[in-house]
């Protein structure tokens, strides 16, 4: 038996003021789900997004699905959180009286995404020119506001649930105070960086130049151009051939998310059965970097030829991306949707 005060520090009970979870060696978990849901509702309800032409307000958070927890293992704090947030909004053009209503969704609030990677999807209850303009304003301008709110939630979560998870060891009070001051400074710096990243009025891009390449390809499918176009724009068909969840707003400026959120982007141009242009990125790419993908459909007597180009692919991702189109798109579409055999 070791002498008093000696031996494996994990078992030196007297070194801890309360004699429990010595040196924070054991796993400690605190459930933060209910607190998180309340805080998220508080942060989002009543948020106003406006300029001299448009006024929008997030009226209500209707559902928050997911969970959050704070964990300590070997004196290291680890936060787990994953939420899908849905709600309702309303707004109007400032020079009009018609009130527009719709729904919003934040689909990917999780520890896997930084604040500036969080998506904000917006839909309207009834289509009209006014509704489209208002929806696009809320989606684009509101994205920065939502990301700021989510960054605020993450900061509050870490501050609130750091208390009592890592317990003090002997003589560690001064160290904890110093660490708290460091964390506070770090959080402030992180908030400022988030503001820089999402500032829509920034006149110059931040970061280093990304060297890119261009992918040019051609693929033949045993189907009509109409069927192939639908396979790339119909969410049910996309989910079928990708065997994973997908979200799509098939309209100019509409957002899409495929393969569990690993591929995201928006529709730039849609000419049914002829041409499709997308802003397109993989989650692992440098932050806020998008490529441009153009699909052109050429229907023949016995097949449809798809000519596709992708510009802006990071050099380091070129081979992986080129191979990904073949494996995750074309081969899967031919196999699952039957586009590898003639249906004429």
Residue pairs with C-beta under 8 A, 6 or more apart in sequence:
2 8
4 14
5 12
5 14
5 15
6 12
9 15
9 22
9 23
10 22
10 23
10 25
11 22
12 22
12 23
13 19
13 22
15 22
15 23
15 169
15 170
16 22
16 23
16 167
16 168
16 169
16 170
17 168
17 170
18 167
20 167
21 28
21 167
23 75
23 169
24 72
24 74
24 75
24 166
24 167
24 169
25 74
25 75
26 73
27 71
27 72
27 73
28 71
28 72
28 73
28 165
29 69
29 70
29 71
29 72
30 69
30 70
30 71
30 161
30 164
30 165
31 67
31 68
31 69
32 68
32 69
32 70
32 79
32 81
32 157
32 160
32 161
33 66
33 67
33 68
33 69
35 68
35 157
35 160
35 161
36 64
36 68
36 81
36 83
36 153
36 157
37 64
39 153
39 156
39 157
40 61
40 64
40 83
40 85
40 153
41 61
41 64
43 149
43 152
43 153
44 58
44 61
44 85
44 87
44 146
44 149
45 58
45 59
45 60
45 61
45 87
46 57
46 58
46 59
47 57
47 58
47 142
47 145
47 146
47 149
48 55
48 56
48 57
49 56
49 57
49 137
49 138
49 141
49 142
49 145
50 56
50 94
51 137
51 141
52 94
53 93
53 94
53 95
53 137
54 91
54 92
54 93
54 94
54 133
54 134
54 137
54 138
55 91
55 92
55 93
55 94
56 89
56 90
56 91
56 134
56 137
56 138
56 142
57 89
57 90
57 91
58 87
58 88
58 89
58 104
59 87
59 88
59 89
59 90
60 87
60 88
61 85
61 86
61 87
62 86
62 87
62 88
62 103
63 84
63 85
63 86
63 87
64 83
64 84
64 85
64 86
65 83
65 84
66 81
66 82
66 83
66 84
66 109
66 110
67 80
67 81
67 82
67 83
68 79
68 80
68 81
68 82
68 83
68 157
69 79
69 80
69 81
70 77
70 78
70 79
70 157
70 158
70 161
70 162
70 165
71 77
71 78
71 79
71 80
71 165
72 78
72 165
72 166
75 166
77 158
77 162
77 165
77 166
79 111
79 157
79 158
79 161
80 111
81 109
81 110
81 111
81 157
82 109
82 110
82 111
83 106
83 109
83 110
84 105
84 106
84 107
84 108
84 109
85 105
85 106
85 109
86 103
86 104
86 105
87 103
87 104
87 105
88 101
88 102
88 103
88 104
89 101
89 102
89 103
89 104
89 122
89 138
90 99
90 100
90 101
90 102
91 99
91 100
91 134
91 138
92 98
92 99
92 100
92 134
93 130
93 133
93 134
96 130
98 130
100 124
100 125
100 126
100 128
100 130
100 131
100 134
100 135
101 124
101 125
102 122
102 123
102 124
102 125
102 131
102 135
103 122
103 123
103 125
104 120
104 121
104 122
104 123
104 138
104 142
105 120
105 121
105 122
106 118
106 119
106 120
106 121
106 146
106 150
107 119
107 121
107 247
107 257
107 261
108 117
108 118
108 119
108 257
108 261
109 118
109 150
109 153
114 287
115 147
115 148
115 150
115 151
115 154
115 194
116 147
116 194
116 197
116 198
116 287
116 288
117 283
117 287
118 146
118 147
118 150
119 255
119 257
119 261
119 264
120 139
120 142
120 143
120 146
120 147
121 139
121 247
121 249
121 255
122 135
122 138
122 139
122 142
123 135
123 249
124 131
124 132
124 134
124 135
125 131
132 251
136 253
139 253
139 255
140 200
140 253
141 200
143 198
144 198
144 199
144 200
147 194
147 198
148 194
148 195
148 198
151 190
151 191
151 194
152 191
155 187
155 190
155 191
158 183
158 187
159 187
162 183
168 176
196 202
196 206
197 206
197 287
197 288
207 286
207 287
210 286
210 289
210 314
211 314
211 315
212 291
212 311
212 312
212 313
212 314
212 315
213 313
213 314
213 315
213 318
214 309
214 310
214 311
214 312
214 313
215 308
215 309
215 310
215 313
215 318
215 321
215 322
215 325
216 308
216 309
217 307
217 308
217 309
217 322
217 325
218 305
218 306
218 307
218 308
219 305
219 306
219 308
219 330
220 303
220 304
220 305
220 306
221 228
221 303
221 304
221 305
221 306
221 330
221 333
221 334
221 339
221 340
222 302
222 303
222 334
222 338
222 339
222 340
222 341
222 342
222 343
222 344
223 231
223 303
223 304
223 337
223 338
223 339
223 343
224 299
224 304
224 344
225 273
225 274
225 297
225 298
225 299
225 304
226 272
226 273
227 304
227 337
227 339
227 343
228 297
228 304
228 306
228 339
229 272
229 273
229 274
229 276
229 297
230 237
231 237
231 238
231 241
231 333
231 337
231 339
232 238
232 276
232 295
233 248
233 250
233 270
233 276
234 250
235 246
235 247
235 248
235 250
237 337
238 246
238 248
238 258
239 245
239 246
240 336
240 337
241 329
241 332
241 333
241 335
241 336
241 337
242 258
242 259
242 328
242 332
243 332
243 336
244 258
244 259
244 260
245 260
246 256
246 257
246 258
246 259
247 255
247 256
247 257
248 254
248 255
248 256
248 257
249 255
249 256
249 267
250 267
250 270
251 267
251 270
252 267
252 268
252 269
252 270
253 266
253 267
254 266
254 267
255 264
255 265
255 266
256 264
256 265
256 266
256 267
256 278
257 263
257 264
258 264
259 328
261 283
262 282
262 283
262 284
263 280
263 281
263 282
263 283
264 281
264 283
265 278
265 279
265 280
265 281
265 290
265 293
266 278
266 279
267 276
267 277
267 278
268 277
268 278
268 279
268 292
269 275
269 276
269 277
270 276
270 277
273 297
273 299
274 296
274 297
275 294
275 295
275 296
275 297
276 294
276 295
276 297
277 292
277 293
277 294
277 295
278 292
278 293
279 290
279 291
279 292
280 290
280 291
280 292
280 293
280 310
281 289
281 290
281 291
282 317
282 321
284 317
285 314
285 317
286 314
289 312
289 314
290 312
291 310
291 311
291 312
291 313
292 310
292 311
292 312
293 308
293 309
293 310
294 308
294 309
294 310
295 306
295 307
295 308
296 306
296 307
296 308
297 304
297 305
297 306
298 304
298 305
298 306
298 307
299 305
301 344
302 342
302 344
303 342
308 325
310 321
310 325
313 321
313 322
333 339
334 340
